[in-house]
Amino acid sequence: MDKHIQKALAIAKGCKVETPYDIYMFCSESEANEFCEYVNSDPEYSDPKIGPIVEHCYFINKAYPDE
């Protein structure tokens, strides 16, 4: 049995983003859209074990862009 979500998508509704794994609030719609583009472009995002890590990597990369 396939344990993957068929196709995980992060969806921005204004500054709010709903994902299969969590809900986030951003300061602007452009930040919300940037997050969605980042996570939705990862080919392993639909894997429930990897998807939340992809989301957290976005925030780590924003906090430490030169590392």
C-alpha atoms as one frame of an Amber mdcrd trajectory, in Angstrom:
protein
   0.000   0.000   0.000   1.325   3.430  -0.943   1.847   5.558   2.153   2.370
   8.760   0.173  -0.244  11.442  -0.140  -1.227  11.388  -3.812   0.028  14.931
  -4.416   0.808  17.174  -1.481   0.207  20.839  -2.149   0.790  23.900  -0.054
  -1.941  26.409  -0.876  -1.753  30.121  -0.081  -4.940  31.949   0.820  -3.695
  35.490   1.264  -1.064  35.381   4.014  -2.265  32.013   5.316  -0.813  28.793
   3.924  -2.422  25.419   4.484  -0.365  22.320   3.850  -1.113  18.637   4.429
   1.219  18.877   7.416   0.602  22.269   9.071  -0.823  25.794   8.800   1.391
  28.889   8.560   0.771  32.635   8.675   3.112  34.946   6.746   3.550  38.716
   6.854   2.727  39.115   3.170   1.100  37.264   0.311   4.400  37.275  -1.576
   6.128  35.442   1.304   3.278  32.934   1.426   3.548  32.355  -2.329   7.341
  31.992  -2.096   6.906  29.299   0.571   4.369  27.440  -1.588   6.641  27.555
  -4.622   9.562  26.249  -2.547   7.783  23.268  -0.999   5.623  22.377  -4.008
   8.701  22.217  -6.250  10.345  19.507  -4.129   9.719  16.095  -5.714   9.630
  14.351  -2.303   7.169  16.781  -0.680   4.303  14.274  -0.927   6.132  11.778
   1.287   4.682  12.276   4.809   8.096  11.587   6.333   9.849  14.156   4.115
   7.187  16.852   3.579   7.438  18.431   7.050  11.231  18.479   6.742  10.956
  20.314   3.409   8.756  22.915   5.116  11.247  23.392   7.952  14.138  23.622
   5.479  12.427  26.636   3.904  12.551  28.498   7.226  16.124  27.412   7.956
  17.220  28.621   4.512  15.474  31.957   5.113  17.141  32.372   8.526  20.611
  31.319   7.332  20.766  32.109   3.609  24.574  31.966   3.337  25.032  28.547
   4.912
